[in-house]
């Protein structure tokens, strides 16, 4: 029975995007784009909106909880590429958990007078371990309140926009204060991870009422609303706070943006919203990634141990465990800038393949070839720009990203050929052996 209406579907998309990314990466965008931060968010928003077109068409045609996994499999078949991308998607969600946890720590530290390395890593660990425990005990605990959390954090962002509008100095955003064209585009690509999340609508396609009408509306509405929200937040931030102050508070820039209009109360309000938002996003992503691992394992692309469910929670226990441990390692060993780069690169790669999938399946899903080609070019160009910049400015992030790709490909080559094939062959033989025995007894 379909239970999710249009408003609910839009909420899924907005909740997925405004999960924690904007709280984490706003300072990163300012450091590169400077006065053109709003332009950087707009450029990233265009890529997101074009990709939303592909998701809308694919979701209507293939309504499955597999979402992205299903689309790539339908377009490319069961091969090394599709298998590798499935694992790459799972790894990319680990990066988003790390990003949210790092943002949680950055905002959490503002409530302490003395900042130490131990405090920072302690907050990161707390932000990942507690949601993991909640998932294992009762995954619905935070999930039931997700709509309230979405309304609360969006309301606070709107409050910052409305209160800060009169404090904006347009001169701060004049072209002489902009970064170079390349750095502006790069800024948009680094913070692209803030738009990750609208694809979750596809995973709920089976539960959405009137899918042919509501799925496209949900994708376009949620992305458009969030793009507008981010651009306005960027204008308030850059227009009302000096860049020097923003760079000093780079990891919690959004809280600083609330100070000119709302004072210390505004700072505390935004910081508190960031803690709540990132915490709920971590909880939802741990659950989502565990379910994603379950789905991919069910398709035979990952070890079936990821299908083991807890007796009471119904959540894949080992999926939560692996997600938690790997996220802890990433979040405690990589800095915020590198996490944002790796996360954005991962999703730009996956979205590029989804756009190509929409093109390959264009005749089946009724997609406009011009739009899907354009979306494929834009997403690939965005990925290329990000990697080119990162190669010269942060080569370690490139190494980690390439490491993810290599791990995904080699895992698929090894597991697909030597493990999955043997399992399926054994199951095939057992099934036919059983059928033969039944026929003999008859």
RODO-2510 file (C-alpha; in nm, 4 decimals, decimal comma):
residues 442
     n   res          X          Y          Z
     1     x     0,0000     0,0000     0,0000
     2     x     0,1374     0,3416    -0,0973
     3     x     0,1449     0,5709     0,2051
     4     x     0,3652     0,8701     0,1098
     5     x     0,2048     1,1743    -0,0504
     6     x     0,3720     1,4570    -0,2421
     7     x     0,4565     1,6593     0,0697
     8     x     0,6075     1,3525     0,2333
     9     x     0,8169     1,2768    -0,0753
    10     x     0,9420     1,6362    -0,0908
    11     x     1,0295     1,6145     0,2799
    12     x     1,2423     1,3056     0,2114
    13     x     1,4401     1,4984    -0,0507
    14     x     1,4809     1,8138     0,1592
    15     x     1,5662     1,6120     0,4701
    16     x     1,8283     1,4166     0,2769
    17     x     1,9965     1,7311     0,1447
    18     x     1,9672     1,9616     0,4463
    19     x     2,1031     1,6883     0,6681
    20     x     2,4326     1,8328     0,7724
    21     x     2,6193     1,9240     0,4553
    22     x     2,5376     2,2967     0,4593
    23     x     2,6543     2,3218     0,8204
    24     x     2,9824     2,1533     0,7310
    25     x     3,0843     2,2948     0,3925
    26     x     2,9750     2,6595     0,3913
    27     x     3,3178     2,7712     0,5117
    28     x     3,4855     2,5594     0,2433
    29     x     3,2881     2,7398    -0,0273
    30     x     3,3767     3,0833     0,1104
    31     x     3,7477     2,9971     0,1230
    32     x     3,7512     2,9399    -0,2556
    33     x     3,4694     3,1454    -0,4058
    34     x     3,4909     3,4365    -0,1590
    35     x     3,2249     3,6930    -0,2584
    36     x     3,0850     3,4570    -0,5219
    37     x     2,9872     3,1835    -0,2749
    38     x     2,6220     3,2144    -0,3776
    39     x     2,7274     3,1642    -0,7419
    40     x     2,9168     2,8482    -0,6424
    41     x     2,6078     2,7061    -0,4737
    42     x     2,4004     2,7964    -0,7814
    43     x     2,6431     2,6139    -1,0135
    44     x     2,6306     2,3031    -0,7955
    45     x     2,2534     2,3392    -0,7857
    46     x     2,2313     2,3294    -1,1662
    47     x     2,4184     1,9961    -1,1695
    48     x     2,1849     1,8649    -0,8987
    49     x     1,8724     1,9793    -1,0842
    50     x     1,9838     1,8222    -1,4131
    51     x     2,0600     1,4967    -1,2315
    52     x     1,7190     1,5139    -1,0623
    53     x     1,5647     1,4928    -1,4108
    54     x     1,7414     1,1601    -1,4695
    55     x     1,6351     1,0315    -1,1277
    56     x     1,2754     1,1379    -1,1864
    57     x     1,2528     0,9506    -1,5168
    58     x     1,4299     0,6407    -1,3860
    59     x     1,2286     0,6315    -1,0620
    60     x     0,8961     0,6325    -1,2448
    61     x     1,0099     0,3509    -1,4757
    62     x     1,1856     0,1399    -1,2095
    63     x     1,0105     0,1788    -0,8762
    64     x     1,2375    -0,0115    -0,6404
    65     x     1,3918     0,0313    -0,2978
    66     x     1,7244    -0,0273    -0,4723
    67     x     1,7092     0,3212    -0,6277
    68     x     2,0518     0,4113    -0,7668
    69     x     2,1672     0,0494    -0,7513
    70     x     1,8720    -0,0643    -0,9631
    71     x     1,9159     0,2115    -1,2234
    72     x     2,2830     0,1365    -1,2881
    73     x     2,2171    -0,2377    -1,3034
    74     x     1,9336    -0,1860    -1,5539
    75     x     2,1521     0,0317    -1,7779
    76     x     2,4827    -0,1546    -1,7639
    77     x     2,3824    -0,5079    -1,6685
    78     x     2,5548    -0,7388    -1,4230
    79     x     2,9241    -0,6668    -1,4787
    80     x     3,2338    -0,5242    -1,3148
    81     x     3,1214    -0,1641    -1,3674
    82     x     2,7817    -0,2004    -1,2011
    83     x     2,9223    -0,4147    -0,9210
    84     x     3,2028    -0,1683    -0,8515
    85     x     2,9689     0,1320    -0,8480
    86     x     2,7365    -0,0433    -0,6039
    87     x     3,0243    -0,0753    -0,3579
    88     x     3,1409     0,2794    -0,4389
    89     x     2,7965     0,4095    -0,3434
    90     x     2,8148     0,2244    -0,0127
    91     x     3,1610     0,3711     0,0551
    92     x     3,0425     0,7214    -0,0394
    93     x     2,7767     0,7083     0,2292
    94     x     3,0507     0,6249     0,4791
    95     x     3,2144     0,9517     0,3777
    96     x     2,8931     1,1483     0,4339
    97     x     2,8636     0,9989     0,7829
    98     x     3,2227     1,1097     0,8468
    99     x     3,1409     1,4580     0,7150
   100     x     2,8391     1,4917     0,9431
   101     x     3,0344     1,3624     1,2430
   102     x     3,3175     1,6088     1,1818
   103     x     3,0652     1,8928     1,1513
   104     x     2,8983     1,7744     1,4730
   105     x     3,2344     1,7938     1,6486
   106     x     3,3142     2,1393     1,5076
   107     x     2,9851     2,2874     1,6270
   108     x     2,9954     2,0903     1,9513
   109     x     3,3344     2,2362     2,0387
   110     x     3,1845     2,5870     2,0377
   111     x     3,0075     2,4988     2,3644
   112     x     3,3406     2,4329     2,5377
   113     x     3,5880     2,6988     2,6519
   114     x     3,8940     2,4859     2,5767
   115     x     3,9284     2,2953     2,2493
   116     x     4,1555     1,9932     2,2483
   117     x     4,2307     1,7130     2,0056
   118     x     4,0859     1,4658     2,2533
   119     x     3,7605     1,6637     2,2721
   120     x     3,7364     1,6841     1,8926
   121     x     3,7820     1,3111     1,8385
   122     x     3,5650     1,2317     2,1382
   123     x     3,2755     1,4268     1,9882
   124     x     3,3270     1,2608     1,6480
   125     x     3,3202     0,9168     1,8081
   126     x     3,0131     1,0014     2,0169
   127     x     2,8312     1,1317     1,7082
   128     x     2,8784     0,7983     1,5278
   129     x     2,8588     0,5418     1,8074
   130     x     2,5381     0,6655     1,9734
   131     x     2,3310     0,6663     1,6490
   132     x     2,4690     0,3197     1,5736
   133     x     2,3461     0,1949     1,9128
   134     x     2,0084     0,3603     1,8521
   135     x     1,9853     0,1817     1,5165
   136     x     2,0569    -0,1534     1,6748
   137     x     1,8077    -0,1009     1,9570
   138     x     1,5325     0,0899     1,7762
   139     x     1,5980     0,2262     1,4297
   140     x     1,2664     0,4118     1,4279
   141     x     1,3508     0,6203     1,7388
   142     x     1,4930     0,9144     1,5466
   143     x     1,3239     0,8202     1,2192
   144     x     0,9787     0,8879     1,3649
   145     x     1,0825     1,2411     1,4566
   146     x     1,2635     1,3122     1,1265
   147     x     0,9799     1,5268     0,9884
   148     x     0,9884     1,7452     1,3004
   149     x     1,3679     1,7746     1,2754
   150     x     1,3448     1,8735     0,9064
   151     x     1,0873     2,1437     0,9859
   152     x     1,2972     2,2694     1,2778
   153     x     1,6275     2,3018     1,0924
   154     x     1,4704     2,4549     0,7812
   155     x     1,2816     2,7008     1,0033
   156     x     1,6063     2,8057     1,1736
   157     x     1,7759     2,8577     0,8374
   158     x     1,4808     3,0699     0,7226
   159     x     1,5023     3,2681     1,0475
   160     x     1,8711     3,3391     0,9807
   161     x     1,7845     3,4517     0,6263
   162     x     1,4962     3,6784     0,7283
   163     x     1,6744     3,8283     1,0308
   164     x     1,9998     3,8814     0,8429
   165     x     1,8564     4,0323     0,5235
   166     x     1,8876     4,3915     0,6486
   167     x     2,2505     4,3367     0,7536
   168     x     2,3737     4,2384     0,4062
   169     x     2,6322     4,4661     0,2489
   170     x     2,6172     4,4127    -0,1316
   171     x     2,9715     4,5463    -0,1669
   172     x     3,1058     4,2286    -0,0043
   173     x     2,9668     4,0317    -0,3003
   174     x     3,0799     4,2616    -0,5801
   175     x     3,2905     4,0991    -0,8589
   176     x     3,6179     4,2443    -0,7281
   177     x     3,5733     4,0205    -0,4225
   178     x     3,5085     3,7073    -0,6283
   179     x     3,7485     3,4198    -0,6698
   180     x     3,8692     3,3173    -1,0159
   181     x     3,6130     3,1468    -1,2441
   182     x     3,7913     2,8143    -1,1920
   183     x     3,7961     2,8511    -0,8127
   184     x     3,4250     2,9434    -0,8082
   185     x     3,3328     2,6310    -1,0050
   186     x     3,5651     2,4249    -0,7870
   187     x     3,4006     2,5647    -0,4741
   188     x     3,0644     2,4539    -0,6094
   189     x     3,1955     2,1046    -0,6705
   190     x     3,3604     2,0703    -0,3287
   191     x     3,0348     2,1599    -0,1579
   192     x     2,8282     1,9443    -0,3958
   193     x     2,7984     1,6893    -0,1157
   194     x     2,5541     1,9364     0,0457
   195     x     2,3097     1,8493    -0,2355
   196     x     2,3522     1,4747    -0,1901
   197     x     2,0322     1,3303    -0,0531
   198     x     1,7601     1,3981    -0,3096
   199     x     1,8307     1,0555    -0,4573
   200     x     1,6716     0,9025    -0,1445
   201     x     1,3314     0,9803    -0,2962
   202     x     1,4032     0,7037    -0,5478
   203     x     1,4447     0,4495    -0,2683
   204     x     1,0931     0,5323    -0,1453
   205     x     0,9341     0,5204    -0,4944
   206     x     0,7348     0,2043    -0,4174
   207     x     0,5589     0,3825    -0,1296
   208     x     0,4788     0,7135    -0,3018
   209     x     0,1200     0,7766    -0,4106
   210     x     0,0513     0,8543    -0,7773
   211     x     0,4195     0,7974    -0,8664
   212     x     0,4024     0,9106    -1,2291
   213     x     0,2913     1,2540    -1,1148
   214     x     0,4407     1,2877    -0,7676
   215     x     0,7910     1,1461    -0,8208
   216     x     0,8997     1,4120    -1,0752
   217     x     0,7339     1,6853    -0,8694
   218     x     0,9099     1,5689    -0,5539
   219     x     1,2532     1,5643    -0,7187
   220     x     1,2199     1,9053    -0,8845
   221     x     1,0521     2,0746    -0,5876
   222     x     1,2956     1,9470    -0,3230
   223     x     1,6065     2,0362    -0,5249
   224     x     1,4701     2,3792    -0,6236
   225     x     1,3760     2,4622    -0,2642
   226     x     1,7163     2,3588    -0,1297
   227     x     1,9096     2,5408    -0,4054
   228     x     1,7153     2,8594    -0,3222
   229     x     1,7730     2,8074     0,0498
   230     x     2,1492     2,7573     0,0061
   231     x     2,1887     3,0592    -0,2220
   232     x     2,0061     3,2827     0,0264
   233     x     2,2122     3,1462     0,3173
   234     x     2,5288     3,2161     0,1157
   235     x     2,4205     3,5756     0,0520
   236     x     2,3461     3,6350     0,4208
   237     x     2,6754     3,4757     0,5280
   238     x     2,9083     3,6532     0,2861
   239     x     2,7118     3,9775     0,2879
   240     x     2,6934     4,0262     0,6634
   241     x     3,0191     3,8795     0,7999
   242     x     3,3766     3,9666     0,7083
   243     x     3,5696     3,6961     0,5278
   244     x     3,8385     3,7102     0,7947
   245     x     3,5835     3,6204     1,0636
   246     x     3,4392     3,3420     0,8473
   247     x     3,7821     3,1900     0,7885
   248     x     3,8630     3,1998     1,1589
   249     x     3,5447     3,0032     1,2183
   250     x     3,5564     2,8083     0,8924
   251     x     3,4225     2,4804     1,0298
   252     x     3,1190     2,6462     1,1931
   253     x     3,0712     2,9415     0,9572
   254     x     2,6928     2,9158     0,9551
   255     x     2,6737     2,9870     1,3286
   256     x     2,8889     3,2971     1,2792
   257     x     2,6502     3,4107     1,0033
   258     x     2,3664     3,4337     1,2582
   259     x     2,5547     3,6659     1,4934
   260     x     2,5140     4,0062     1,3199
   261     x     2,1347     3,9874     1,3313
   262     x     2,0627     3,7550     1,6245
   263     x     2,3695     3,8014     1,8427
   264     x     2,5042     3,5267     2,0657
   265     x     2,1551     3,3761     2,0895
   266     x     2,1587     3,3279     1,7136
   267     x     2,5013     3,1637     1,7321
   268     x     2,3826     2,9185     1,9980
   269     x     2,0568     2,8546     1,8104
   270     x     2,2343     2,7661     1,4831
   271     x     2,5020     2,5630     1,6606
   272     x     2,2304     2,3668     1,8424
   273     x     2,0433     2,3138     1,5156
   274     x     2,3665     2,1903     1,3571
   275     x     2,4152     1,9361     1,6359
   276     x     2,0580     1,8103     1,6041
   277     x     2,0709     1,8104     1,2250
   278     x     2,4026     1,6296     1,1896
   279     x     2,3101     1,3791     1,4603
   280     x     1,9804     1,2904     1,2925
   281     x     2,1556     1,2762     0,9541
   282     x     2,4139     1,0313     1,0910
   283     x     2,1380     0,8162     1,2373
   284     x     1,9456     0,8133     0,9097
   285     x     2,2569     0,7491     0,6990
   286     x     2,3756     0,4607     0,9172
   287     x     2,0321     0,3039     0,8794
   288     x     2,0226     0,3816     0,5070
   289     x     2,3697     0,2463     0,4423
   290     x     2,2980    -0,0699     0,6364
   291     x     1,9820    -0,1156     0,4270
   292     x     2,1780    -0,0365     0,1096
   293     x     2,4313    -0,3041     0,2014
   294     x     2,1397    -0,5417     0,2641
   295     x     1,9893    -0,4681    -0,0791
   296     x     2,3211    -0,5015    -0,2628
   297     x     2,3930    -0,8252    -0,0748
   298     x     2,0454    -0,9503    -0,1685
   299     x     2,1342    -0,8831    -0,5324
   300     x     2,4480    -1,0899    -0,4741
   301     x     2,6920    -0,7986    -0,5150
   302     x     2,8176    -0,7988    -0,1525
   303     x     2,8713    -1,0770     0,1045
   304     x     2,5460    -1,2118     0,2413
   305     x     2,6548    -1,1481     0,5989
   306     x     2,5263    -0,7942     0,5350
   307     x     2,1765    -0,9458     0,5214
   308     x     2,1870    -1,0582     0,8872
   309     x     1,9101    -0,8719     1,0691
   310     x     1,8806    -0,8027     1,4401
   311     x     1,6041    -0,9961     1,6144
   312     x     1,4333    -0,6873     1,7546
   313     x     1,5399    -0,3914     1,5410
   314     x     1,5032    -0,5519     1,1966
   315     x     1,8221    -0,3662     1,0962
   316     x     2,1109    -0,5587     0,9333
   317     x     2,3367    -0,5956     1,2386
   318     x     2,6640    -0,6516     1,0550
   319     x     2,5783    -0,3759     0,8087
   320     x     2,5474    -0,1294     1,0979
   321     x     2,8661    -0,2649     1,2555
   322     x     3,0764    -0,2341     0,9383
   323     x     2,9323     0,1117     0,8646
   324     x     3,0102     0,2311     1,2175
   325     x     3,3670     0,1012     1,2336
   326     x     3,4696     0,2264     0,8897
   327     x     3,3049     0,5659     0,9473
   328     x     3,4920     0,6033     1,2747
   329     x     3,8225     0,5344     1,1007
   330     x     3,7526     0,7840     0,8205
   331     x     3,6189     1,0606     1,0447
   332     x     3,9076     1,0371     1,2906
   333     x     4,1869     1,0262     1,0338
   334     x     4,0813     1,2677     0,7557
   335     x     4,0175     1,6417     0,7915
   336     x     3,6953     1,8191     0,6939
   337     x     3,8246     1,9544     0,3610
   338     x     3,9390     1,6122     0,2441
   339     x     3,6139     1,4493     0,3552
   340     x     3,4099     1,7093     0,1627
   341     x     3,6218     1,6567    -0,1505
   342     x     3,6010     1,2768    -0,1361
   343     x     3,2274     1,2826    -0,0650
   344     x     3,1520     1,5252    -0,3481
   345     x     3,3751     1,3348    -0,5919
   346     x     3,2104     1,0061    -0,5026
   347     x     2,8584     1,1318    -0,5624
   348     x     2,9541     1,3245    -0,8765
   349     x     3,0958     0,9994    -1,0175
   350     x     2,7828     0,8052    -0,9243
   351     x     2,5496     1,0773    -1,0527
   352     x     2,7436     1,0892    -1,3794
   353     x     2,6747     0,7185    -1,4259
   354     x     2,3081     0,7640    -1,3308
   355     x     2,2780     1,0376    -1,5955
   356     x     2,4446     0,8099    -1,8513
   357     x     2,2048     0,5338    -1,7418
   358     x     1,9099     0,7644    -1,8126
   359     x     2,0526     0,8306    -2,1593
   360     x     2,1075     0,4596    -2,2330
   361     x     1,7548     0,3792    -2,1169
   362     x     1,6045     0,6912    -2,2734
   363     x     1,3642     0,5113    -2,5060
   364     x     1,2371     0,2902    -2,2222
   365     x     1,1905     0,5617    -1,9607
   366     x     1,0735     0,8371    -2,1961
   367     x     1,3648     1,0709    -2,1248
   368     x     1,4738     1,3577    -2,3468
   369     x     1,8141     1,2655    -2,4923
   370     x     1,9288     1,6274    -2,5054
   371     x     1,8669     1,6732    -2,1322
   372     x     2,0295     1,3439    -2,0299
   373     x     2,3350     1,4135    -2,2497
   374     x     2,3589     1,7635    -2,1009
   375     x     2,3277     1,6300    -1,7469
   376     x     2,5953     1,3667    -1,8172
   377     x     2,8334     1,6304    -1,9566
   378     x     2,7714     1,8710    -1,6680
   379     x     2,8222     1,6096    -1,3977
   380     x     3,1352     1,4694    -1,5638
   381     x     3,2770     1,8198    -1,6164
   382     x     3,2024     1,8986    -1,2525
   383     x     3,3859     1,5845    -1,1394
   384     x     3,6815     1,6612    -1,3677
   385     x     3,7064     2,0182    -1,2371
   386     x     3,7056     1,8982    -0,8783
   387     x     3,9711     1,6335    -0,9400
   388     x     4,1919     1,8731    -1,1366
   389     x     4,1857     2,1296    -0,8573
   390     x     4,2351     1,8676    -0,5877
   391     x     4,5317     1,7122    -0,7701
   392     x     4,7299     2,0337    -0,7198
   393     x     4,5869     2,1506    -0,3880
   394     x     4,5157     1,8338    -0,1902
   395     x     4,6728     1,5252    -0,3523
   396     x     4,6083     1,3121    -0,0437
   397     x     4,2327     1,3461    -0,0992
   398     x     4,2826     1,2282    -0,4583
   399     x     4,4764     0,9278    -0,3318
   400     x     4,1935     0,8314    -0,0967
   401     x     3,9304     0,8765    -0,3675
   402     x     4,1294     0,6697    -0,6155
   403     x     4,1822     0,4157    -0,3401
   404     x     3,8053     0,3836    -0,3048
   405     x     3,7731     0,3212    -0,6780
   406     x     4,0541     0,0636    -0,6804
   407     x     3,9067    -0,1163    -0,3780
   408     x     3,5633    -0,1217    -0,5429
   409     x     3,6933    -0,2593    -0,8728
   410     x     3,9264    -0,5206    -0,7229
   411     x     3,6646    -0,6305    -0,4716
   412     x     3,4148    -0,6823    -0,7538
   413     x     3,6746    -0,8674    -0,9644
   414     x     3,7708    -1,0955    -0,6775
   415     x     3,4341    -1,1403    -0,5054
   416     x     3,2341    -1,1547    -0,8278
   417     x     3,4568    -1,4140    -0,9932
   418     x     3,5783    -1,6322    -0,7081
   419     x     3,3111    -1,6041    -0,4387
   420     x     2,9731    -1,4949    -0,5762
   421     x     3,0062    -1,7174    -0,8810
   422     x     3,0812    -2,0203    -0,6656
   423     x     2,7909    -1,9447    -0,4314
   424     x     2,5436    -1,9062    -0,7165
   425     x     2,6757    -2,2171    -0,8932
   426     x     2,6445    -2,4176    -0,5723
   427     x     2,2900    -2,2906    -0,5140
   428     x     2,2025    -2,3708    -0,8752
   429     x     2,3351    -2,7273    -0,8400
   430     x     2,1614    -2,7807    -0,5043
   431     x     1,8320    -2,6530    -0,6450
   432     x     1,8458    -2,8813    -0,9484
   433     x     1,9723    -3,1749    -0,7381
   434     x     1,6693    -3,1305    -0,5105
   435     x     1,4355    -3,1159    -0,8105
   436     x     1,5890    -3,4361    -0,9521
   437     x     1,5475    -3,6149    -0,6197
   438     x     1,1820    -3,5102    -0,5992
   439     x     1,1203    -3,6361    -0,9532
   440     x     1,2859    -3,9728    -0,8686
   441     x     1,0693    -4,0128    -0,5577
   442     x     0,7578    -3,9397    -0,7623
***
